[in-house]
C-alpha cells in the first residue's frame, strides 16, 4: 500500500506539474499571439489597401491603353460607340450577377460567423464539464496513434500537393496573362483578317487533329538578333504564311475557314513549291540570306521560296550593284533594300515592333503555359489519389477510435464530441476565411467593373480622336510610375505580412494541435483512474504524446525548411534585382554617351554642310569666271598641274584681283 500511495503521490505531482507547464505554455503563446495579431492585421490591411490601389491604377492604365488602341480599331465614332454600348451592356449584366454573388457571400459569412461563435461556446462548455478521462487499453491506444500518424502523414503530403497545385495555378494564370499580352502585341503587327485566320487555323488543327499543319513561317525559324530587321523587311507579310505538307491539307483548312468566315490565310503546301535559288555572287560582301536563318530541312522549300533570291550586303551601294548585276534582291542589316529592277527601299525600322520578337514571345509563353497546365493536371490527379488514401486512412482511424470509444467511460462520448467540435471549428474558420477572401475579391471586381462602366460611359459621350489627349497621356505616364512604386511597396509589405503570418500560423498550430489538445487530455484525467489503472494508462498517454510531439516537430522542421527555401529564393531575387539595376544603370550611361556622340556628329555634319555650301558657291563663281573667259589655250590646263597648293595660292590671289578688272582681253592674257 505504501508503494502504491507513493506511486499515486508521484503520479499526482507529475500530473499537476505537467498541467501547470501546459497552462503556462498556453498563456505564453496566447500572449505572444495577442501581441502579434494587431501587427499582422495592420500589415494585412496595409497589403489589401496597396493591392486595391495597385489594381485600380493598373485598371486605369489598361483602360487608357485600350482607349489608345481603339483609335486603330475603329474608323469613326459610330463604330466605336456601338462597340462601347455592347461593352456597357455586358458590364451591367456582369455587375448584376456579381451583386447577387456578393449578397450570397455576405449571407454565408454571417451564418458562418454565428456558427463559429456557437461551436466555440459549446466547446468551452464541454471543457468545463470534463473532470476525468476515459480509460483506454495501451494496445488500442498504440493502434490509434499509428493510424493517426498515417493519416497525418497523408494529410501533410496532401497539403504539400495543395500548395504545389495552388502555386502552379498561380503560375499558369500569370503565364496565361503574359500569353494574352504577347498575342495582343503580335496581332498589332498584322491585319485583322490574318490574325483571325491564324487563330482559326490553330483551332481547326486541334479540332481535326491534322498532322500536316506545321505553322507559320516565322514560327519555324530562328534568326540572329542583328539580322532580324533584314529578314522581316525581306519577308514582309510572308512571315505569316502557313506551311502545310500538301495541298489537300490546305484545302481542308480553307474549306473550314470559308465555312466559318474566319479570316484569310496564305498556305504554302510543300508538295507544290518549286523554288529556284538565285545566282549568288559568292563574295564576302554578298552572302545568301538563307545562311543566316536556322530552320528544319523539312521546310527548306518554304524558306527557299521566300528568301532564295535575297542576299545580305554591308551597305546600299553594294546592294544596288549586286542587285543589278546578278538579278537578285539585296538588303542591308538596317533593312534598306535594292531589287533587280533598280528600285531602292529604305528608312527607319522600329526594332521595338519586331514581328520576330513578338512571335518568339508568344511561342515562349504558350510553351510555358501548356507545360504548367500539364503539370497542374498531373498534380490534380495525384491529389485525387491522395484524397482516396486519406479517406481510407481516416476510415481506419475512425474504426480504431470507435473500438477505443467502446471501452471509454461515460466521459468518452463527451470527449469525442469535443474533439469533433475542435476539428469542426477549425474547418469552419478555414471556410470563413475563404469566404471573406472571396467576398473581398468580389468587392474588388465590383469596384473595377463600376470604374470600367463609368469609363465606357464617359468615353461614349466624348469625341472620337485618333490619339489620347495630353491630359490622358500625362495620366498614363503618372499611372505607370504609380504602378511601379506600388509594386515595390507591395512586395515589401507582403514580405513583412508573410513573416508575421508564418509566425502566427506556427503559434496557432502549436496551440490547437499540441498544447490545448494536451490540456484537454490532462483535464480529462481523474485521480481515481490514475489509481486504478496504474502506470499503463500513463504510459499509453505518454507514447501518444511523444508521437504527437514527434509529428509536430516534423511539421516545424518542414516549415523551417520551407522558410529557408523562401529566404534563399528571396536572396536570389534580390541579387537578380541588383544585377538588373546595375545593367539598367550601365545601359543608361551608354545611352547618354551615345546621345552625346550623336550630338557631336550632328555638329560635325552641320559644319560639313556649311563648308560644302561655301565650296559650292566658290565652285559656281569659278564656273562663271571660266565661262566669261571663253575658250582657254591648252597650256592653261597643264601649266599649274604639277604645282603645290602653297605655290599656287599667291598667284591665285593676284589672279582674283585681275579677274575683277573690266578688260576681257587682260583676263584672257592672265
C-alpha positions as CSV (number, residue, x, y, z in Angstrom):
1,X,0.0,0.0,0.0
2,X,2.8,2.4,0.8
3,X,4.4,1.8,-2.6
4,X,1.0,2.3,-4.2
5,X,0.5,5.6,-2.2
6,X,3.9,6.8,-3.1
7,X,3.3,6.0,-6.7
8,X,-0.1,7.8,-6.5
9,X,1.5,10.8,-5.0
10,X,4.2,10.8,-7.7
11,X,1.5,10.5,-10.3
12,X,-0.4,13.4,-8.8
13,X,2.7,15.6,-8.6
14,X,3.7,14.7,-12.1
15,X,0.1,15.4,-13.3
16,X,0.0,18.8,-11.5
17,X,3.4,19.8,-12.8
18,X,2.6,18.8,-16.3
19,X,-0.8,20.6,-16.1
20,X,0.9,23.8,-14.8
21,X,3.6,23.6,-17.5
22,X,1.0,23.2,-20.3
23,X,-1.1,26.1,-18.8
24,X,1.9,28.4,-18.6
25,X,2.9,27.5,-22.2
26,X,-0.6,28.2,-23.4
27,X,-0.6,31.6,-21.6
28,X,2.8,32.4,-23.0
29,X,1.8,31.5,-26.6
30,X,-1.5,33.3,-26.3
31,X,0.2,36.5,-25.0
32,X,2.7,36.3,-27.9
33,X,-0.2,35.7,-30.3
34,X,-2.1,38.7,-28.8
35,X,0.9,40.9,-29.5
36,X,1.4,39.5,-32.9
37,X,-2.2,39.7,-34.2
38,X,-2.5,43.5,-34.2
39,X,0.7,43.8,-36.2
40,X,-0.4,41.1,-38.5
41,X,-3.8,42.6,-39.1
42,X,-2.2,46.0,-39.7
43,X,0.1,44.6,-42.3
44,X,-2.8,42.6,-43.8
45,X,-4.9,45.7,-44.1
46,X,-2.0,47.7,-45.5
47,X,-1.3,45.0,-48.0
48,X,-5.0,44.8,-49.0
49,X,-5.1,48.6,-49.4
50,X,-2.0,48.6,-51.5
51,X,-3.4,45.7,-53.7
52,X,-6.6,47.7,-54.1
53,X,-4.6,50.8,-55.1
54,X,-2.4,48.8,-57.5
55,X,-5.4,47.1,-59.1
56,X,-7.2,50.5,-59.5
57,X,-4.0,52.1,-61.0
58,X,-3.4,49.1,-63.3
59,X,-7.1,49.0,-64.4
60,X,-7.0,52.7,-65.2
61,X,-3.8,52.3,-67.1
62,X,-5.2,49.3,-69.1
63,X,-8.3,51.4,-69.9
64,X,-6.1,54.2,-71.3
65,X,-4.1,51.6,-73.3
66,X,-7.4,50.1,-74.5
67,X,-8.7,53.5,-75.5
68,X,-5.5,54.3,-77.2
69,X,-5.8,51.0,-79.1
70,X,-9.3,51.8,-80.2
71,X,-8.1,54.6,-82.3
72,X,-6.8,52.0,-84.8
73,X,-9.6,49.5,-84.1
74,X,-12.4,51.8,-85.3
75,X,-12.7,54.1,-88.2
76,X,-15.3,56.5,-86.9
77,X,-17.3,57.5,-83.8
78,X,-20.3,55.4,-84.7
79,X,-18.4,52.1,-84.8
80,X,-16.7,53.0,-81.5
81,X,-20.0,53.9,-79.8
82,X,-21.6,50.7,-81.0
83,X,-18.8,48.7,-79.5
84,X,-18.9,50.7,-76.3
85,X,-22.7,50.2,-75.9
86,X,-22.2,46.4,-76.2
87,X,-19.4,46.6,-73.6
88,X,-21.6,48.7,-71.3
89,X,-24.4,46.1,-71.5
90,X,-22.0,43.3,-70.7
91,X,-20.6,45.3,-67.8
92,X,-24.1,45.9,-66.4
93,X,-25.1,42.3,-66.8
94,X,-21.8,41.2,-65.1
95,X,-22.4,43.7,-62.3
96,X,-25.8,42.3,-61.6
97,X,-24.5,38.8,-61.4
98,X,-21.6,39.8,-59.2
99,X,-24.0,41.7,-56.8
100,X,-26.1,38.5,-56.5
101,X,-22.9,36.6,-55.7
102,X,-21.9,39.3,-53.2
103,X,-25.2,39.1,-51.4
104,X,-24.9,35.3,-51.1
105,X,-21.3,35.6,-49.8
106,X,-22.4,38.1,-47.2
107,X,-25.2,35.9,-46.0
108,X,-22.9,32.8,-45.9
109,X,-20.3,34.8,-44.0
110,X,-22.8,36.0,-41.4
111,X,-24.1,32.4,-40.9
112,X,-20.6,31.0,-40.6
113,X,-19.6,33.7,-38.0
114,X,-22.7,32.8,-36.0
115,X,-21.9,29.1,-36.3
116,X,-18.3,29.5,-35.2
117,X,-19.4,31.5,-32.2
118,X,-21.9,28.8,-31.3
119,X,-19.4,26.0,-31.6
120,X,-16.8,27.8,-29.6
121,X,-19.3,28.4,-26.8
122,X,-20.2,24.7,-26.9
123,X,-16.5,23.7,-26.8
124,X,-15.9,25.9,-23.7
125,X,-19.0,24.4,-22.0
126,X,-17.8,20.8,-22.7
127,X,-14.3,21.6,-21.4
128,X,-15.8,22.9,-18.2
129,X,-17.7,19.6,-17.7
130,X,-14.7,17.4,-18.3
131,X,-13.2,16.3,-15.0
132,X,-11.9,12.9,-15.8
133,X,-10.5,11.0,-18.7
134,X,-11.5,7.8,-20.4
135,X,-9.7,4.6,-19.7
136,X,-8.1,3.1,-22.7
137,X,-6.0,0.0,-23.3
138,X,-2.4,0.5,-24.3
139,X,-2.6,-1.7,-27.3
140,X,-5.7,0.1,-28.7
141,X,-4.1,3.5,-28.0
142,X,-0.9,2.5,-29.9
143,X,-3.1,1.3,-32.8
144,X,-4.9,4.6,-32.8
145,X,-1.7,6.5,-32.6
146,X,-0.2,4.6,-35.5
147,X,-3.3,5.2,-37.7
148,X,-3.3,8.8,-36.7
149,X,0.3,9.1,-37.8
150,X,-0.6,7.5,-41.1
151,X,-3.5,9.9,-41.5
152,X,-1.4,12.9,-40.5
153,X,1.4,11.9,-42.8
154,X,-1.0,11.5,-45.7
155,X,-2.7,14.8,-44.8
156,X,0.6,16.6,-44.8
157,X,1.5,15.1,-48.1
158,X,-1.8,16.3,-49.5
159,X,-1.2,19.8,-48.1
160,X,2.1,19.8,-49.9
161,X,0.3,18.8,-53.1
162,X,-2.4,21.5,-52.5
163,X,0.4,24.1,-52.1
164,X,2.1,22.9,-55.3
165,X,-1.3,22.9,-57.1
166,X,-2.0,26.5,-55.9
167,X,1.4,27.6,-56.9
168,X,1.1,26.0,-60.4
169,X,-2.4,27.5,-60.9
170,X,-1.0,30.9,-60.0
171,X,1.9,30.5,-62.3
172,X,-0.3,29.2,-65.1
173,X,-2.7,32.2,-64.7
174,X,0.3,34.5,-64.8
175,X,1.6,32.8,-67.9
176,X,-1.8,32.9,-69.5
177,X,-2.0,36.7,-68.9
178,X,1.5,37.1,-70.4
179,X,0.4,34.9,-73.4
180,X,-2.7,37.1,-73.9
181,X,-0.5,40.2,-73.8
182,X,2.0,38.7,-76.2
183,X,-0.8,37.6,-78.6
184,X,-2.3,41.1,-78.5
185,X,1.1,42.6,-79.3
186,X,1.5,40.1,-82.2
187,X,-2.0,40.9,-83.5
188,X,-1.0,44.6,-83.8
189,X,1.7,43.6,-86.3
190,X,-0.7,42.1,-88.8
191,X,-4.1,42.9,-90.3
192,X,-7.2,41.7,-88.6
193,X,-8.1,39.1,-91.2
194,X,-4.7,37.4,-90.8
195,X,-4.9,37.5,-87.1
196,X,-8.4,35.9,-87.1
197,X,-7.3,33.4,-89.7
198,X,-4.3,32.2,-87.7
199,X,-6.4,31.7,-84.6
200,X,-9.0,29.8,-86.6
201,X,-6.3,27.6,-88.2
202,X,-4.9,26.5,-84.8
203,X,-8.4,25.8,-83.6
204,X,-9.2,23.7,-86.7
205,X,-5.9,21.9,-86.5
206,X,-6.7,20.8,-82.9
207,X,-10.3,20.0,-83.7
208,X,-9.5,17.8,-86.7
209,X,-6.1,16.6,-85.3
210,X,-4.3,17.5,-88.5
211,X,-0.7,16.3,-88.5
212,X,0.3,18.2,-91.7
213,X,-0.1,21.7,-90.3
214,X,3.4,22.8,-89.3
215,X,2.9,26.5,-88.5
216,X,3.7,29.9,-89.9
217,X,7.0,30.7,-91.5
218,X,8.0,32.9,-88.6
219,X,7.3,30.2,-86.1
220,X,9.5,27.7,-87.9
221,X,12.8,29.7,-88.0
222,X,15.3,31.2,-85.7
223,X,17.3,34.3,-86.7
224,X,20.2,36.1,-85.0
225,X,19.3,39.4,-83.5
226,X,21.3,41.6,-85.8
227,X,19.7,40.0,-88.9
228,X,16.1,40.2,-87.7
229,X,15.4,43.6,-89.4
230,X,16.7,42.4,-92.7
231,X,14.6,39.1,-92.5
232,X,11.4,41.0,-91.6
233,X,11.8,43.5,-94.4
234,X,12.6,40.8,-96.9
235,X,9.7,38.5,-96.0
236,X,7.0,41.1,-95.2
237,X,3.6,39.5,-94.8
238,X,5.1,36.2,-95.9
239,X,6.2,35.7,-92.4
240,X,2.6,34.7,-91.6
241,X,2.2,32.3,-94.5
242,X,1.2,28.9,-93.1
243,X,3.3,25.9,-94.1
244,X,1.5,22.6,-94.7
245,X,2.6,19.2,-96.0
246,X,0.4,19.2,-99.1
247,X,-2.5,20.9,-100.9
248,X,-5.1,18.5,-99.6
249,X,-4.4,19.7,-96.0
250,X,-4.5,23.3,-97.2
251,X,-7.8,22.7,-99.0
252,X,-9.3,21.1,-95.9
253,X,-8.4,24.0,-93.7
254,X,-9.5,26.6,-96.3
255,X,-12.9,25.0,-96.5
256,X,-13.4,25.3,-92.8
257,X,-12.2,28.9,-92.9
258,X,-14.7,29.7,-95.6
259,X,-17.5,27.9,-93.8
260,X,-16.7,29.7,-90.5
261,X,-15.9,33.1,-92.2
262,X,-12.8,33.2,-90.0
263,X,-10.3,35.4,-91.8
264,X,-7.8,34.8,-94.7
265,X,-4.5,32.9,-94.7
266,X,-2.0,32.1,-97.4
267,X,-0.8,28.5,-97.3
268,X,2.5,27.1,-98.6
269,X,2.0,23.4,-99.5
270,X,5.4,21.8,-99.6
271,X,4.5,19.4,-102.3
272,X,3.6,22.3,-104.7
273,X,6.5,24.6,-104.0
274,X,9.3,24.6,-106.6
275,X,11.7,27.3,-105.6
276,X,14.6,28.5,-107.7
277,X,17.7,29.8,-106.0
278,X,19.4,32.9,-107.3
279,X,22.9,33.0,-108.8
280,X,24.7,34.3,-105.7
281,X,28.0,36.2,-106.2
282,X,29.9,34.1,-103.7
283,X,31.7,37.1,-102.3
284,X,32.1,38.1,-98.6
285,X,30.1,41.3,-99.0
286,X,27.1,39.5,-100.6
287,X,26.0,36.3,-98.8
288,X,22.7,34.5,-99.2
289,X,20.2,35.4,-96.5
290,X,19.4,31.7,-96.1
291,X,22.8,31.3,-94.4
292,X,21.6,33.4,-91.5
293,X,18.3,31.6,-90.9
294,X,18.1,28.4,-88.9
295,X,15.2,26.0,-89.9
296,X,14.4,22.4,-90.2
297,X,15.3,20.9,-93.6
298,X,11.7,19.6,-93.8
299,X,10.6,23.2,-94.5
300,X,13.5,24.1,-96.8
301,X,11.3,24.7,-99.9
302,X,9.2,27.2,-98.0
303,X,12.2,29.2,-96.9
304,X,13.9,29.0,-100.3
305,X,10.6,30.3,-101.9
306,X,10.7,33.4,-99.7
307,X,14.4,34.0,-99.2
308,X,16.0,32.1,-102.0
309,X,16.8,35.1,-104.2
310,X,18.0,37.6,-101.5
311,X,21.5,38.5,-100.4
312,X,22.7,40.5,-97.4
313,X,25.2,43.4,-98.2
314,X,27.0,45.8,-95.9
315,X,25.5,49.0,-97.4
316,X,23.0,50.1,-100.0
317,X,25.6,51.0,-102.7
318,X,27.0,47.5,-102.7
319,X,23.4,46.1,-102.6
320,X,22.3,48.1,-105.6
321,X,25.3,46.9,-107.7
322,X,24.8,43.2,-106.9
323,X,21.0,43.6,-107.4
324,X,21.5,44.9,-111.0
325,X,24.4,42.6,-111.9
326,X,23.0,39.3,-110.6
327,X,19.3,39.9,-110.8
328,X,18.8,39.4,-107.0
329,X,17.1,41.3,-104.2
330,X,19.8,42.8,-101.9
331,X,19.2,44.1,-98.4
332,X,21.3,45.6,-95.7
333,X,21.2,44.8,-92.0
334,X,19.4,48.1,-91.4
335,X,16.6,47.0,-93.7
336,X,17.5,49.1,-96.8
337,X,16.6,47.1,-99.9
338,X,17.5,47.2,-103.6
339,X,15.8,45.0,-106.2
340,X,17.0,43.8,-109.6
341,X,14.9,46.5,-111.4
342,X,16.8,49.3,-109.6
343,X,14.2,50.3,-107.1
344,X,15.6,51.3,-103.7
345,X,13.6,51.0,-100.5
346,X,14.7,52.1,-97.0
347,X,14.1,54.3,-94.0
348,X,13.8,53.8,-90.3
349,X,12.6,50.5,-88.9
350,X,11.4,50.4,-85.3
351,X,13.1,47.4,-83.6
352,X,10.5,47.6,-80.7
353,X,7.8,46.4,-83.1
354,X,9.7,43.4,-84.3
355,X,7.4,40.6,-85.6
356,X,10.0,38.0,-84.9
357,X,10.3,39.2,-81.3
358,X,6.5,39.2,-80.9
359,X,6.2,35.6,-82.3
360,X,9.1,34.5,-80.1
361,X,7.4,35.9,-77.0
362,X,4.1,34.2,-78.0
363,X,5.9,30.9,-78.6
364,X,7.7,31.1,-75.3
365,X,4.7,31.9,-73.2
366,X,2.5,29.4,-75.0
367,X,5.0,26.6,-74.2
368,X,5.4,27.8,-70.6
369,X,1.6,27.9,-70.2
370,X,1.0,24.5,-71.7
371,X,3.8,22.9,-69.6
372,X,2.4,24.4,-66.4
373,X,-1.1,23.3,-67.3
374,X,0.1,19.7,-67.9
375,X,2.0,19.8,-64.5
376,X,-1.1,21.2,-62.8
377,X,-3.3,18.4,-64.3
378,X,-0.8,15.8,-63.1
379,X,-0.8,17.4,-59.6
380,X,-4.6,17.3,-59.5
381,X,-4.6,13.6,-60.4
382,X,-2.1,13.0,-57.6
383,X,-4.4,14.9,-55.3
384,X,-7.3,12.8,-56.2
385,X,-5.3,9.6,-55.5
386,X,-4.1,11.2,-52.2
387,X,-7.7,12.0,-51.3
388,X,-8.6,8.4,-51.6
389,X,-5.6,7.4,-49.4
390,X,-6.6,10.0,-46.9
391,X,-10.2,8.8,-46.9
392,X,-9.1,5.2,-46.4
393,X,-6.7,6.3,-43.6
394,X,-9.5,8.3,-41.9
395,X,-11.8,5.3,-42.2
396,X,-9.2,3.1,-40.5
397,X,-8.6,5.7,-37.8
398,X,-12.4,6.0,-37.2
399,X,-12.7,2.3,-36.8
400,X,-9.8,2.2,-34.3
401,X,-11.3,5.2,-32.4
402,X,-14.7,3.6,-32.4
403,X,-13.2,0.5,-30.9
404,X,-11.5,2.5,-28.2
405,X,-14.7,4.5,-27.7
406,X,-16.5,1.3,-26.7
407,X,-14.1,1.0,-23.8
408,X,-14.4,4.6,-22.6
409,X,-16.4,5.6,-19.6
410,X,-19.2,7.9,-19.6
411,X,-17.0,10.8,-20.5
412,X,-15.8,9.2,-23.7
413,X,-18.7,10.5,-25.9
414,X,-18.2,13.9,-24.4
415,X,-14.5,13.9,-25.2
416,X,-15.2,12.6,-28.7
417,X,-17.7,15.3,-29.2
418,X,-15.1,17.9,-28.0
419,X,-12.5,16.6,-30.5
420,X,-15.1,16.7,-33.3
421,X,-16.1,20.2,-32.4
422,X,-12.5,21.3,-32.3
423,X,-12.0,19.9,-35.8
424,X,-15.3,21.4,-36.9
425,X,-14.4,24.9,-35.6
426,X,-11.1,24.7,-37.4
427,X,-12.8,23.8,-40.6
428,X,-15.4,26.5,-40.1
429,X,-12.7,29.1,-39.5
430,X,-10.9,28.0,-42.7
431,X,-14.2,28.1,-44.6
432,X,-15.0,31.5,-43.1
433,X,-11.5,32.9,-44.1
434,X,-12.1,31.6,-47.7
435,X,-15.5,33.2,-47.8
436,X,-14.1,36.5,-46.6
437,X,-11.3,36.4,-49.2
438,X,-13.9,35.6,-51.9
439,X,-16.0,38.5,-50.7
440,X,-13.0,40.8,-50.9
441,X,-12.3,39.6,-54.4
442,X,-15.9,40.1,-55.5
443,X,-15.9,43.6,-53.9
444,X,-12.7,44.4,-55.9
445,X,-14.3,43.0,-59.0
446,X,-17.5,45.1,-58.5
447,X,-15.4,48.2,-58.0
448,X,-13.3,47.5,-61.1
449,X,-16.4,46.8,-63.2
450,X,-18.0,50.0,-61.9
451,X,-15.0,52.1,-62.8
452,X,-14.9,50.3,-66.2
453,X,-18.5,51.1,-66.7
454,X,-18.0,54.8,-65.8
455,X,-15.0,54.9,-68.2
456,X,-17.1,53.5,-71.0
457,X,-20.0,55.9,-70.3
458,X,-17.6,58.8,-70.2
459,X,-15.9,57.7,-73.4
460,X,-19.1,57.2,-75.3
461,X,-20.0,60.9,-74.7
462,X,-16.6,62.1,-75.8
463,X,-15.3,62.9,-79.3
464,X,-13.6,60.2,-81.4
465,X,-9.9,61.0,-81.6
466,X,-7.1,59.2,-83.1
467,X,-4.8,59.8,-80.1
468,X,-5.1,60.3,-76.4
469,X,-5.4,63.8,-75.1
470,X,-2.4,65.5,-73.5
471,X,-4.1,65.1,-70.1
472,X,-4.7,61.4,-70.7
473,X,-1.1,60.9,-71.9
474,X,0.1,62.6,-68.7
475,X,-2.3,60.5,-66.7
476,X,-0.9,57.4,-68.4
477,X,2.6,58.3,-67.6
478,X,1.6,59.1,-64.0
479,X,-0.1,55.8,-63.6
480,X,2.9,53.9,-64.9
481,X,5.1,55.5,-62.3
482,X,2.4,54.9,-59.6
483,X,2.1,51.2,-60.6
484,X,5.9,50.7,-60.3
485,X,6.0,52.4,-56.9
486,X,3.0,50.4,-55.6
487,X,4.5,47.1,-56.8
488,X,7.8,47.9,-54.9
489,X,5.9,48.9,-51.7
490,X,3.5,45.9,-52.0
491,X,6.4,43.5,-52.3
492,X,7.9,44.9,-49.1
493,X,4.7,44.9,-47.2
494,X,3.7,41.4,-48.5
495,X,7.1,40.0,-47.3
496,X,6.5,41.5,-43.8
497,X,3.0,40.2,-43.7
498,X,4.2,36.7,-44.8
499,X,6.8,36.7,-42.0
500,X,4.2,37.6,-39.4
501,X,1.6,35.2,-40.8
502,X,4.1,32.4,-40.8
503,X,4.9,33.0,-37.1
504,X,1.1,33.3,-36.3
505,X,0.4,30.0,-38.1
506,X,3.1,28.3,-36.1
507,X,1.8,29.5,-32.8
508,X,-1.8,28.7,-33.7
509,X,-0.9,25.2,-34.9
510,X,1.1,24.6,-31.7
511,X,-1.8,25.9,-29.6
512,X,-4.5,24.0,-31.5
513,X,-2.8,20.7,-32.3
514,X,-0.5,20.3,-29.3
515,X,-0.9,22.5,-26.2
516,X,-4.7,22.8,-26.0
517,X,-5.2,19.2,-27.1
518,X,-2.9,18.0,-24.4
519,X,-4.6,20.3,-21.9
520,X,-7.9,18.7,-22.7
521,X,-6.4,15.3,-22.2
522,X,-4.9,16.3,-18.8
523,X,-8.1,17.9,-17.6
524,X,-10.0,14.7,-18.6
525,X,-7.8,12.6,-16.3
526,X,-9.1,11.7,-12.9
527,X,-7.1,10.6,-9.9
528,X,-9.3,7.6,-9.4
529,X,-8.4,6.5,-13.0
530,X,-4.8,7.0,-12.2
531,X,-5.1,4.9,-9.0
532,X,-6.9,2.0,-10.7
533,X,-5.0,1.8,-14.0
534,X,-1.6,2.4,-12.5
535,X,1.1,3.3,-15.0
536,X,-0.3,1.6,-18.0
537,X,-2.7,4.4,-18.9
538,X,0.0,7.0,-18.2
539,X,2.4,5.0,-20.4
540,X,-0.1,5.0,-23.3
541,X,-0.8,8.7,-22.9
542,X,3.0,9.3,-22.8
543,X,3.5,7.4,-26.0
544,X,0.7,9.1,-27.7
545,X,2.0,12.5,-26.6
546,X,5.5,11.6,-27.7
547,X,4.2,10.6,-31.1
548,X,2.2,13.8,-31.3
549,X,5.3,15.8,-30.3
550,X,7.4,14.0,-32.9
551,X,4.8,14.7,-35.6
552,X,4.7,18.4,-34.6
553,X,8.5,18.5,-34.6
554,X,8.5,17.2,-38.1
555,X,5.9,19.8,-39.2
556,X,8.1,22.5,-37.6
557,X,11.1,21.2,-39.4
558,X,9.2,21.2,-42.7
559,X,8.1,24.8,-42.1
560,X,11.7,25.8,-41.2
561,X,13.0,24.1,-44.3
562,X,10.4,25.9,-46.4
563,X,11.3,29.2,-44.7
564,X,14.9,28.6,-45.6
565,X,13.9,27.9,-49.2
566,X,11.9,31.1,-49.3
567,X,14.8,33.1,-47.8
568,X,17.1,31.6,-50.4
569,X,14.7,32.4,-53.2
570,X,14.4,35.9,-51.8
571,X,18.1,36.4,-51.7
572,X,18.4,35.2,-55.3
573,X,15.6,37.5,-56.3
574,X,17.4,40.4,-54.6
575,X,20.6,39.5,-56.4
576,X,18.8,39.4,-59.7
577,X,17.2,42.7,-58.9
578,X,20.6,44.2,-58.1
579,X,22.0,42.8,-61.3
580,X,19.2,44.3,-63.3
581,X,19.5,47.6,-61.6
582,X,23.3,47.6,-62.4
583,X,22.6,46.7,-66.0
584,X,20.0,49.4,-66.2
585,X,22.5,52.0,-64.9
586,X,25.1,50.8,-67.4
587,X,22.6,51.0,-70.3
588,X,21.5,54.4,-69.2
589,X,25.2,55.6,-69.1
590,X,25.8,54.0,-72.6
591,X,22.6,55.7,-73.8
592,X,23.8,59.1,-72.5
593,X,27.2,58.6,-74.1
594,X,25.5,57.7,-77.4
595,X,23.3,60.8,-77.2
596,X,26.5,62.9,-76.7
597,X,28.1,61.2,-79.7
598,X,25.0,61.8,-81.8
599,X,25.1,65.5,-80.8
600,X,28.8,65.7,-81.7
601,X,28.1,64.1,-85.1
602,X,25.2,66.5,-85.7
603,X,27.5,69.4,-85.1
604,X,30.2,67.9,-87.4
605,X,27.5,67.4,-90.1
606,X,26.3,71.0,-89.7
607,X,29.9,72.3,-90.1
608,X,30.4,70.0,-93.1
609,X,27.2,71.2,-94.7
610,X,28.2,74.8,-94.1
611,X,31.6,74.1,-95.6
612,X,30.1,72.3,-98.5
613,X,27.7,75.2,-99.2
614,X,30.7,77.6,-99.2
615,X,32.7,75.5,-101.5
616,X,29.7,75.1,-103.8
617,X,29.4,78.9,-104.0
618,X,33.1,79.1,-104.8
619,X,32.8,76.4,-107.5
620,X,29.9,78.3,-109.1
621,X,31.9,81.5,-109.0
622,X,34.8,79.8,-110.7
623,X,32.5,78.3,-113.3
624,X,31.1,81.8,-114.1
625,X,34.6,83.2,-114.4
626,X,35.6,80.4,-116.8
627,X,32.5,81.0,-118.9
628,X,33.4,84.7,-119.0
629,X,37.0,83.8,-120.3
630,X,35.7,81.7,-123.1
631,X,37.9,79.1,-124.7
632,X,41.4,78.8,-123.0
633,X,44.6,77.6,-124.6
634,X,45.8,74.1,-124.0
635,X,48.8,75.2,-121.8
636,X,46.3,76.8,-119.3
637,X,45.3,73.2,-118.2
638,X,48.9,72.0,-118.0
639,X,50.8,74.9,-116.6
640,X,49.7,74.6,-112.9
641,X,49.0,70.9,-112.9
642,X,52.2,69.8,-111.0
643,X,52.5,72.9,-108.7
644,X,51.9,72.5,-105.0
645,X,48.9,74.3,-103.4
646,X,51.2,76.7,-101.4
647,X,52.8,77.8,-104.8
648,X,49.5,78.3,-106.5
649,X,47.8,80.3,-103.7
650,X,49.8,83.7,-104.1
651,X,49.2,83.6,-107.9
652,X,45.5,82.7,-107.2
653,X,45.1,85.9,-105.1
654,X,46.7,88.0,-107.9
655,X,44.6,86.3,-110.5
656,X,41.5,87.0,-108.4
657,X,42.2,90.7,-108.3
658,X,42.9,90.8,-112.0
659,X,39.8,88.9,-112.8
660,X,37.8,91.7,-111.4
661,X,39.2,94.0,-114.0
662,X,36.8,95.1,-116.6
663,X,39.1,94.4,-119.6
664,X,38.2,91.0,-121.1
665,X,41.5,90.8,-123.1
666,X,43.5,91.2,-119.9
667,X,41.6,88.4,-118.3
668,X,42.3,86.1,-121.2
669,X,46.0,87.1,-121.1
670,X,46.1,86.1,-117.4
